[in-house]
Amino acid sequence: MQSRVVTLEEGGKDPATFLRTNQSRVLPVRILQFLLLFLGVGIVFSFFSMYMIRYFGVQNAITLVQSRVHPCFEEPNILERWIRPPSNLLHTMNDTQLFWRASFIPRIKDYPFKRTPKIAFMFLSRGPLPLAPLWERFFKGHEGLYSIYVHSLPSYNASYGPSSVFYRRQIPSQVAEWGMMSMCDAERRLLANALLDISNEWFILLSEACIPLQNFSIVYRYISRSRYSFLGAFDENGPNGRGRYNGNMAPVVNITNWRKGSQWFEVNRKLAVDIVEDNVFYPKFQKFCRPSCYVDEHYFPTMLSILFPQLLANRTLTWVDWSRGGAHPATFGKADITKQFFKKILEGETCMYNNQPSSVCYLFARKFAPSALGPLLELASEVFGF
């Protein structure tokens, strides 16, 4: 049989009409294919997202997706992620995670960026800071040279306004009991949070009853130029010194190593890291320095005097009055605040500063009651210089 090829002319259609007819048939098929493909990708992505949220959590899942899907939008300067201080102090790290993170230290001491060393002022309080207005005046005009951290009872909600230097400076806190290891935990927690800011170079522990005795410029210059950290560590005989030692602490801590000192200290960044990362002395003090031992008076002085005695000035910068006797120093109220009172504090002693005699021995003082605030504000300019 002879085959016959039908031409377009014989089919009754011209070439243009033939192409339009075929395109009209193909277009809906392609649209359908595209829609099915889009739907399939959406279903796969949905299952993938649910999987990540289930196993990694919402925030980690978002971070993972961003890192895989949008690598082009990664920050161009990775160094910024290491040197930028936390924007929010209320993180979700527990103490183990926090101390681990805070123990990171640069081995190269020449910083590859402009770094202005700051003083971290760490307030250990039960709740509000009744003397905050005095501190506000002390800090005014010195932004960029200090950081503030406040550890209070977990139940306390601070109400400082946005204009206050204490606004949003509370850290995640836990209950700290006087004479217990939880007090040292709180102090280590303050140090660890402050260490997250790479610009913090010096760390001062203060209470809500502390006041500054000098203006900020003098305090900054005094601390930044010191060769030593200010923490007392004394070998004291008697029931309140060696009498608190427990022989079970040997050989990590022998009685000849036992030291006592003020809870209120100033340390540099190196010693702050050493305190935070300690896992040798901490277990001994936690187990064998119980309430009558008053661990906050012995833990840091003993540990640092064993490890780095050459770095300590062996005195505190915070003046207190123990002359009235008892387990606590004297508290001063409205009636005590006079120029003569502070003249006695500021001119009453001589001490060693960088191995030279100095008449400036104390930068801070405690304990001051809330009623002292008014007279303190009135005298601040004339007596303290701010």
C-alpha positions as CSV (number, residue, x, y, z in Angstrom):
1,M,0.0,0.0,0.0
2,Q,1.3,3.4,-0.9
3,S,1.7,5.7,2.0
4,R,0.4,9.2,1.8
5,V,1.8,12.3,3.7
6,V,-0.8,14.9,4.5
7,T,0.4,18.4,4.1
8,L,-0.8,21.4,6.1
9,E,-2.5,22.7,3.0
10,E,-4.4,19.4,2.6
11,G,-5.3,19.5,6.3
12,G,-6.9,22.8,5.7
13,K,-4.6,24.8,8.1
14,D,-1.8,27.2,7.5
15,P,1.5,26.9,9.6
16,A,0.6,29.9,11.9
17,T,-2.7,28.4,12.8
18,F,-1.2,25.0,13.5
19,L,1.4,26.5,15.9
20,R,-1.2,28.5,17.8
21,T,-3.4,25.4,18.2
22,N,-0.5,23.4,19.7
23,Q,0.6,26.2,22.0
24,S,-2.9,26.5,23.4
25,R,-2.8,22.8,24.2
26,V,0.7,22.9,25.8
27,L,0.3,26.0,28.0
28,P,-2.3,24.6,30.4
29,V,-0.1,21.5,30.9
30,R,2.9,23.6,31.8
31,I,1.0,25.7,34.2
32,L,-0.3,22.6,35.9
33,Q,3.2,21.2,36.1
34,F,4.5,24.4,37.7
35,L,1.7,24.4,40.3
36,L,2.3,20.8,41.2
37,L,6.0,21.5,41.5
38,F,5.4,24.5,43.7
39,L,3.0,22.6,45.9
40,G,5.5,19.7,46.3
41,V,8.2,22.1,47.3
42,G,5.9,23.7,49.8
43,I,4.9,20.4,51.4
44,V,8.6,19.3,51.6
45,F,9.6,22.6,53.2
46,S,6.7,22.4,55.7
47,F,7.7,18.9,56.8
48,F,11.4,20.1,57.0
49,S,10.4,23.1,59.2
50,M,8.3,20.9,61.5
51,Y,11.1,18.5,61.9
52,M,13.6,21.2,62.9
53,I,11.2,22.9,65.3
54,R,10.5,19.5,67.0
55,Y,14.2,18.5,67.4
56,F,16.0,21.9,67.6
57,G,13.5,24.4,69.0
58,V,12.0,27.4,67.3
59,Q,14.9,29.8,67.6
60,N,17.6,27.3,66.6
61,A,15.5,26.2,63.7
62,I,15.2,29.8,62.4
63,T,18.9,30.2,62.8
64,L,19.6,27.0,60.9
65,V,17.3,27.9,58.1
66,Q,18.8,31.3,57.7
67,S,22.3,29.9,57.7
68,R,21.4,27.4,54.9
69,V,19.0,29.3,52.8
70,H,20.4,32.8,53.0
71,P,24.2,32.5,53.2
72,C,24.5,35.7,51.2
73,F,23.1,37.8,54.0
74,E,25.7,36.8,56.6
75,E,27.3,39.7,58.4
76,P,30.3,40.9,56.4
77,N,32.3,41.6,59.6
78,I,32.3,38.4,61.8
79,L,34.6,40.1,64.3
80,E,31.6,42.3,65.4
81,R,29.8,39.3,66.7
82,W,32.6,38.7,69.2
83,I,33.3,42.3,70.4
84,R,29.8,43.6,70.5
85,P,28.4,43.5,74.1
86,P,25.1,41.7,74.7
87,S,22.1,44.0,73.8
88,N,20.0,42.2,76.4
89,L,21.3,41.1,79.8
90,L,18.4,38.8,80.4
91,H,19.7,35.8,78.6
92,T,18.5,32.2,79.1
93,M,21.8,30.5,79.9
94,N,22.2,28.6,83.2
95,D,25.2,29.1,85.3
96,T,27.1,26.2,83.7
97,Q,26.6,27.6,80.3
98,L,27.3,31.2,81.4
99,F,30.5,30.4,83.2
100,W,31.7,28.4,80.2
101,R,31.0,31.2,77.8
102,A,32.5,33.8,80.1
103,S,35.8,31.9,80.4
104,F,36.7,32.5,76.8
105,I,39.9,34.7,76.7
106,P,42.0,36.0,73.9
107,R,45.6,34.7,73.8
108,I,46.8,37.6,71.8
109,K,46.7,40.7,73.9
110,D,47.0,43.2,71.1
111,Y,43.3,43.8,70.2
112,P,42.7,44.1,66.4
113,F,40.1,46.9,67.0
114,K,39.8,50.1,68.9
115,R,39.0,49.1,72.5
116,T,38.3,51.5,75.3
117,P,38.8,49.7,78.7
118,K,35.8,50.0,80.9
119,I,35.0,49.5,84.6
120,A,32.2,47.0,85.4
121,F,30.3,48.2,88.4
122,M,28.5,45.1,89.8
123,F,25.7,45.7,92.4
124,L,24.8,42.8,94.6
125,S,21.4,43.7,96.2
126,R,18.2,42.3,97.5
127,G,15.9,44.5,95.5
128,P,16.0,48.2,94.7
129,L,19.0,50.5,94.9
130,P,17.8,53.3,97.3
131,L,21.0,55.3,96.6
132,A,20.6,55.1,92.8
133,P,20.2,59.0,92.4
134,L,23.6,59.5,93.9
135,W,25.1,56.9,91.6
136,E,23.3,58.6,88.6
137,R,25.2,61.8,89.4
138,F,28.5,59.9,89.8
139,F,28.2,58.2,86.3
140,K,26.8,61.3,84.5
141,G,29.0,62.4,81.6
142,H,31.3,59.3,81.5
143,E,29.4,57.1,79.1
144,G,31.6,54.5,77.4
145,L,33.9,54.1,80.4
146,Y,31.7,52.0,82.5
147,S,29.2,49.1,82.5
148,I,26.6,48.3,85.2
149,Y,25.3,45.0,86.3
150,V,22.7,44.4,89.1
151,H,22.0,41.0,90.8
152,S,18.9,41.1,92.9
153,L,16.3,38.7,94.2
154,P,14.6,36.8,91.3
155,S,11.2,38.1,92.5
156,Y,12.3,41.8,92.2
157,N,11.1,43.7,89.1
158,A,13.2,46.8,88.6
159,S,11.2,49.9,87.4
160,Y,14.0,52.3,86.3
161,G,13.1,54.5,83.4
162,P,14.9,54.6,80.0
163,S,16.9,57.6,81.1
164,S,18.4,55.8,84.1
165,V,21.9,54.2,84.0
166,F,20.3,51.2,85.7
167,Y,17.7,50.7,83.0
168,R,17.6,47.1,82.0
169,R,20.9,46.3,83.8
170,Q,19.5,43.4,85.8
171,I,21.1,40.0,85.1
172,P,19.4,36.6,85.5
173,S,19.6,36.1,89.3
174,Q,19.1,33.6,92.0
175,V,18.6,33.8,95.8
176,A,21.8,34.7,97.6
177,E,21.9,34.0,101.3
178,W,24.3,35.7,103.7
179,G,27.2,33.4,104.8
180,M,26.2,30.7,102.2
181,M,27.9,29.6,99.0
182,S,25.0,31.1,97.1
183,M,26.5,34.5,97.9
184,C,29.7,33.5,96.1
185,D,27.6,32.1,93.3
186,A,25.9,35.5,92.9
187,E,29.3,37.2,92.8
188,R,30.6,34.8,90.2
189,R,27.4,35.3,88.2
190,L,28.0,39.0,88.2
191,L,31.6,38.6,87.0
192,A,30.5,36.1,84.3
193,N,27.9,38.4,82.9
194,A,30.3,41.3,82.9
195,L,33.0,39.3,81.2
196,L,30.7,38.9,78.2
197,D,31.5,42.5,77.3
198,I,35.1,42.3,75.9
199,S,35.7,45.9,76.8
200,N,35.2,45.4,80.6
201,E,38.7,45.4,82.0
202,W,38.1,46.0,85.8
203,F,35.4,44.6,88.0
204,I,34.1,46.2,91.2
205,L,31.7,44.5,93.6
206,L,29.3,46.8,95.4
207,S,26.2,46.6,97.5
208,E,23.0,48.6,97.5
209,A,24.3,50.3,100.7
210,C,27.6,51.5,99.0
211,I,28.4,55.1,97.9
212,P,31.2,56.5,95.9
213,L,33.7,58.7,97.9
214,Q,35.5,60.2,94.8
215,N,34.3,61.4,91.4
216,F,34.3,59.1,88.4
217,S,37.5,60.5,86.9
218,I,39.5,59.9,90.1
219,V,38.1,56.3,90.4
220,Y,38.8,55.4,86.8
221,R,42.4,56.8,86.9
222,Y,43.1,55.1,90.3
223,I,41.9,51.7,89.2
224,S,43.2,51.8,85.6
225,R,46.7,52.8,86.7
226,S,47.0,50.3,89.5
227,R,49.4,47.4,89.1
228,Y,47.3,45.3,91.5
229,S,43.8,44.2,92.1
230,F,42.2,45.2,95.4
231,L,41.2,42.3,97.5
232,G,42.2,41.7,101.1
233,A,43.7,38.3,102.0
234,F,44.9,38.1,105.6
235,D,46.1,35.2,107.8
236,E,44.1,35.8,110.9
237,N,44.5,33.7,114.1
238,G,41.6,33.1,116.4
239,P,38.0,31.8,116.0
240,N,37.1,34.3,113.2
241,G,40.2,33.4,111.1
242,R,42.0,30.1,111.2
243,G,39.3,28.9,113.6
244,R,36.9,28.6,110.6
245,Y,39.2,26.3,108.7
246,N,38.1,22.7,108.1
247,G,41.0,20.1,107.8
248,N,39.0,18.2,105.2
249,M,40.0,20.9,102.7
250,A,43.6,19.7,102.6
251,P,45.6,19.2,100.5
252,V,43.9,21.7,98.1
253,V,43.8,24.2,100.9
254,N,46.0,23.8,103.9
255,I,45.6,25.9,107.1
256,T,48.7,27.9,106.2
257,N,46.9,28.9,103.0
258,W,43.7,30.0,104.8
259,R,42.9,33.7,104.3
260,K,40.2,36.1,105.3
261,G,39.2,39.3,103.5
262,S,36.5,41.7,102.7
263,Q,33.7,40.5,100.4
264,W,33.8,43.8,98.4
265,F,36.6,43.6,95.9
266,E,38.0,45.0,92.7
267,V,39.8,42.6,90.3
268,N,41.1,42.9,86.8
269,R,40.0,40.8,83.8
270,K,42.5,38.0,84.3
271,L,41.5,37.4,87.9
272,A,37.8,37.7,87.0
273,V,38.2,34.8,84.5
274,D,40.1,32.8,87.1
275,I,37.3,33.2,89.6
276,V,34.6,32.2,87.1
277,E,36.4,29.2,85.7
278,D,37.5,27.7,89.1
279,N,36.5,24.1,89.6
280,V,39.3,23.1,92.0
281,F,38.7,25.3,95.1
282,Y,34.9,25.7,94.7
283,P,34.0,22.1,95.6
284,K,36.1,22.2,98.7
285,F,34.6,25.5,99.9
286,Q,31.1,24.4,99.0
287,K,31.3,21.2,101.0
288,F,33.4,22.2,104.0
289,C,32.9,26.0,104.5
290,R,29.4,25.9,106.0
291,P,27.4,28.8,107.5
292,S,29.5,29.5,110.6
293,C,32.5,29.6,108.2
294,Y,31.1,32.6,106.2
295,V,32.4,31.5,102.9
296,D,32.2,34.8,101.2
297,E,35.0,36.1,103.5
298,H,37.3,33.2,102.7
299,Y,36.7,31.7,99.2
300,F,38.2,34.3,96.9
301,P,40.9,35.6,99.3
302,T,42.2,32.1,99.9
303,M,42.0,31.0,96.3
304,L,43.6,34.1,94.8
305,S,46.3,34.3,97.5
306,I,47.3,30.7,96.6
307,L,47.3,31.2,92.9
308,F,48.3,34.9,92.3
309,P,49.5,36.6,95.5
310,Q,51.7,38.9,93.5
311,L,48.7,40.4,91.8
312,L,46.9,41.5,94.9
313,A,47.2,44.8,96.8
314,N,45.9,42.9,99.8
315,R,43.4,45.6,100.8
316,T,39.9,46.7,99.8
317,L,38.8,50.0,98.3
318,T,35.5,50.0,100.3
319,W,35.5,51.6,103.7
320,V,33.4,50.1,106.5
321,D,33.2,50.7,110.2
322,W,33.5,47.6,112.4
323,S,34.1,49.5,115.6
324,R,30.6,48.9,117.0
325,G,31.2,45.2,117.1
326,G,28.8,42.4,115.9
327,A,28.6,40.3,112.8
328,H,27.8,43.4,110.6
329,P,29.5,46.8,110.2
330,A,27.8,50.0,111.3
331,T,25.0,51.5,109.3
332,F,24.8,55.3,108.8
333,G,21.6,57.3,108.4
334,K,20.6,60.8,107.8
335,A,22.0,62.2,111.1
336,D,25.5,60.8,110.4
337,I,26.0,62.6,107.1
338,T,28.3,65.6,107.7
339,K,31.4,67.0,106.2
340,Q,33.4,66.1,109.3
341,F,32.2,62.5,109.0
342,F,33.6,62.2,105.5
343,K,36.7,64.2,106.3
344,K,37.6,61.5,108.8
345,I,37.2,58.7,106.2
346,L,39.0,60.5,103.4
347,E,41.9,61.9,105.4
348,G,42.2,59.3,108.2
349,E,44.6,56.7,106.7
350,T,47.7,56.1,104.7
351,C,48.1,53.1,102.4
352,M,50.3,51.7,99.7
353,Y,49.4,52.3,96.1
354,N,51.7,50.8,93.4
355,N,54.3,50.3,96.2
356,Q,54.3,53.9,97.2
357,P,52.6,55.6,100.2
358,S,49.3,57.2,99.3
359,S,46.6,59.3,101.2
360,V,43.9,58.1,98.8
361,C,42.9,54.7,100.2
362,Y,39.2,54.3,99.8
363,L,37.1,55.0,96.7
364,F,33.8,53.7,98.1
365,A,32.1,53.3,101.5
366,R,29.2,51.4,103.2
367,K,26.8,50.9,104.9
368,F,24.4,53.8,104.2
369,A,20.7,53.7,104.9
370,P,18.1,55.0,102.5
371,S,17.5,58.0,104.8
372,A,21.1,59.2,104.1
373,L,20.3,59.9,100.4
374,G,19.1,63.5,100.8
375,P,22.1,64.8,102.8
376,L,24.4,62.8,100.5
377,L,23.0,64.6,97.4
378,E,23.5,67.9,99.2
379,L,27.1,67.3,100.0
380,A,28.1,65.4,96.9
381,S,29.4,68.3,94.9
382,E,31.5,69.8,97.8
383,V,32.7,66.6,99.4
384,F,32.9,64.0,96.5
385,G,33.4,66.3,93.6
386,F,30.3,65.3,91.5
